[in-house]
Amino acid sequence: MTILNKFVKTAVAVAAVSVAGLASANVLVNGSFELGTIPNPRLSDGGTTLPIGSTAVTGWTVIDATVDWLQTNTVSSNAFTAWELSPQEGNRFMDLTGLSSGPYGGVQQSFTTIVGLQYDISFWLGSTNTALLNTGQATTLLAVGTAPILTATTLFDPTPAGKNKWEQRTGSFVATGTTSTLSFTGVSGFNYIGLDNVVVTAIPEPGTVALMLAGLAAVGSIAARRRPQR
């Protein structure tokens, strides 16, 4: 095999891996809310209330009203002894109510997108039936820019009482610009609307992928035929 042929095959292989990576990588920063420094954590539960405009949670901005950034047990707190709440995964998560009965807050993040490409969104929505929070159900509005794309609600399940209830929800959108802004805003849930593990993945169109790989192979084939003969 000539050096040119090896180069072409390597280029095609790299392109295929790149396409596969495009469909599996989370394009968001800190979708699990684990990164950032919790300002002035409460001794009672280790969490904190974040005001509108806060960027304490790495990659995210608080919108509409206050939210609560919660975490698991710390040395200086009894964390969720009272709330009986826990992250879906990891150590931190968001409460879109800001521990209030309304109005509810939200979080948003802007990220680079490719015009015309589909992006799939998955996230975990939390509710609970604790005596103190008495959520029952939780609802959040998912939007891209100013366009709502999904209103997600947890199923009402009274048992077991007092336990965190996480349910995965999904949505999708087609990018209309080179930057898209994803936002989650609390709709209902009384004193608690949990949000955790937000993942956004780009889904390349099969036809586009096939054309790209075929084009690379064709270019390599033409270049190989035109190489000087010895």
Residue, then its C-alpha position, 0 to 999 in steps of 0.5 A: m500500500t502506497i503512502l498516499n493510499k494509507f493517508v486516504k484510508t486514514a483520513v476516511a477513518v478519522a472522519a468516521v470517528s469524528v462523525a461518531g463522536l459528534a453524535s455521542a459528545n455532550v455539547l453543553v458545559n457542566g450539564s450535571f451542575e457539578l462544577g463551580t463554587i457554591p457561594n455561602p452554603r447553608l449550614s442546614d443543607g449545604g445548598t445556596t439560593l442563586p439570584i437572577g444573573s448568577t453564573a456561579v454554576t459553571g456554564w449556566t446563567v440563572i434566569d427569571a427568578t431565584v433557583d437553589w443549587l443543592q449538594t449532598n452531605t458536607v462535613s458542616s451540614n446534615a444536607f438532606t436529612a430534612w429535605e430527603l433529596s439527592p442528585q440523580e447522579g453525582n453530588r449536585f443538582m438544581d432546584l428551579t423553585g429556589l425553595s419558594s412557592g413562586p415565581y419560579g426561576g430557571v437556568q440557561q446556557s448558550f453553545t455553538t451549533i451547526v445550522g440545519l443540524q438536529y440536536d437531541i436533549s435528555f435531562w432528569l426531572g425531579s419531584t418528591n412527596t416529603a412532608l416539608l416540600n409536598t411537590g407531588q409533581a414537577t413541571t419544567l418548560l424547555a426552550v431553545g431561544t424564545a421558542p418553547i419545545l417541550t413542557a415536561t412533567t413527572l408522573f404522580d407517584p405517592t409511593p414511596a413517600g418522602k423519597n426523591k423521584w427522578e424521571q428522564r425526559t427527552g426533546s430535540f430541535v434543529a439549529t437555526g443559527t450558529t449559537s443556540t440558547l437552551s433554557f429550563t424554567g420551573v412551571s409547577g412543583f410548589n417548593y421543589i422542581g429538580l433538574d440534573n444531568v442535561v445532555v445535548t448531542a448533535i445528530p448528523e444526517p445519514g445522507t450528509v455522513a455518507l456524502m462526506l465519506a464518499g467524497l473523501a474516498a473519491v478524492g483519494s482515489i483520483a489522487a492515487r490515479r494521478r500520482p507520478q509513475r516510476 
